[in-house]
Every structure is written in structure tokens, then in C-alpha cells.
Amino acid sequence: MKRIFLFILFLIFSTNIFSQNFPQQAKLIEDFIPKGWKVINHVQGDLNKDGLDDHVIIIEHTDPKNVKINTNLGSDKLNLNPRIILVFFKNKNQGYTLAAKNNSNFISTENSEESPCLEDPLLETGGIFVEKGLLKISFNYWFSCGSWYVNNVDYIFRFQNSRFELIGFDHSEFHRATGEKSSTSINFSTKKKSETTGESMSDDHPDKKKTVWSSIKPKKIYDLQDMVDEDYFEILDIKRN
């Protein structure tokens, strides 16, 4: 069943890249937002340790042509407008500098044409957060029909080596009917991975929790600007060293 769920997610992920140009510097955050786009998430906090509040926004295209009528199960209308994440450093004098952007398919659209029962992975219970100088992007994959599984994934980025590198990856999934839960946590700085199985969120099933730690050898350094949805599967498949 788990493999079937992952296959469903694979079908959801698109390889389309939306091309959009942005200025490198601007006086106001609003000056970076192209016409026909809107902000759907906005957080702030110091990301480069200079004592100034930096900003992270996710914008969404508002083209009505990307809103499709759905005649199957799920939402009546599917919003397929692309989303882009932008990170801005606050300048000491004035204005902002565009520090990073990702306009691939990494940030999920509100709905999926391949799986209309999937709720908004970004805004259902996830989103973007700045915590202790780190940028966390959270997705929640919850289906109103078609799957009993619920998946949660957190990507944690730190600004280092002049880019936002992925330093942490936390993934968990549980079955809404059985309460069975498993989780994976990866620390890319220490190259350590923990895999936990046998957890239960149901009183009817005993908890037989078991955690296995291992060293890993990642295939590459994951940079926020280059992230795509398919990295989800690549990271989960990282082998023990």
C-alpha cells in the first residue's frame, strides 16, 4: 500500500518550469511581485545572521485559465496556478536583495489534476517558517478520497556557502484506518539518518516502536534554488553508507 501511495504522489509531481524574471534589488517587497501574481504566504526573520529581518514569500499566479472544472471526486474546481518561493535579504541601508528563488515545481500548486482529492499540500497544515535562523518549508499530503495515507515532510534550509542548502529532512506517514506510523529523519550536516517503524496512533494496536540509525552518503548538495518535487523521492531513497 505504501508503494501505491508513493506512486500516486509521483503522478502528481510535474516537471514543468514556469519562467519568470525578477529584479535583483528593490526598495519594497511589493516591487518584486510581477503583475498577475499574489502573495499567499509571507514570513520574516534573520536568515543571514546580520541582525536584520529577512523576508520569505510564496506567490501564486492568478490566471483564470489555470482554474479547471473537475467532474470527478474532490474539489469542484482545481486551481493549477504555479507558485514561486522568493527569499529576500534586508539591506542595511535600504531596500531588499533577492537572495534565492525557486520557480520550478518544488512549491506545490493548490490542487492536482492527476489527484483531485489531494488537499493543498502547502496551506492545509504546512507552510513556510523562519526558526532560529533556518528556513523550513512544510508540506502535508492529505487525500479526501483515494488513499488512507497521510504524509508530512519538512525541508530545512540554512544559508551557507552563499546559498540556501538543505540541512534537514523530516518525513512521516500514517495510515488513517490502522493508525500505523513510520518516520524518517535526515541530518545532512552530520550525514546521519534515523528510520522509525512500528509506531501506532491507535489505542487498538500496541506500539512497537523501533528506530535504526545509520550513516548516509547523499548524492548531492541540495540547494533551494534547484529543488524540484522529484527530489522528495531521491532523498527518501538515500542509501546507508
C-alpha positions, 0 to 999 in steps of 0.5 A: 500500500505504501508503494501505491501511495508513493506512486500516486504522489509521483503522478502528481509531481510535474516537471514543468518550469514556469519562467519568470524574471525578477529584479535583483534589488528593490526598495519594497517587497511589493516591487518584486511581485510581477503583475498577475501574481499574489502573495499567499504566504509571507514570513520574516526573520534573520536568515543571514545572521546580520541582525536584520529581518529577512523576508520569505514569500510564496506567490501564486499566479492568478490566471483564470485559465489555470482554474479547471472544472473537475467532474470527478471526486474532490474539489469542484474546481482545481486551481493549477496556478504555479507558485514561486518561493522568493527569499529576500535579504534586508539591506542595511541601508535600504531596500531588499536583495533577492537572495534565492528563488525557486520557480520550478515545481518544488512549491506545490500548486493548490490542487492536482489534476492527476489527484483531485482529492489531494488537499493543498499540500502547502496551506492545509497544515504546512507552510513556510517558517523562519526558526532560529535562523533556518528556513523550513518549508512544510508540506502535508499530503492529505487525500479526501478520497483515494488513499488512507495515507497521510504524509508530512515532510519538512525541508530545512534550509540554512544559508551557507556557502552563499546559498540556501542548502538543505540541512534537514529532512523530516518525513512521516506517514500514517495510515488513517484506518490502522493508525500505523506510523513510520518516520524518517529523519535526515541530518545532512550536516552530520550525514546521519539518518534515523528510520522509525517503524512500528509506531501506532496512533491507535489505542487498538494496536500496541506500539512497537516502536523501533528506530535504526540509525545509520550513516548516509552518503547523499548524492548531492548538495541540495540547494533551494534554488534547484529543488524540484518535487522529484527530489522528495523521492531521491532523498527518501531513497538515500542509501546507508553508507 
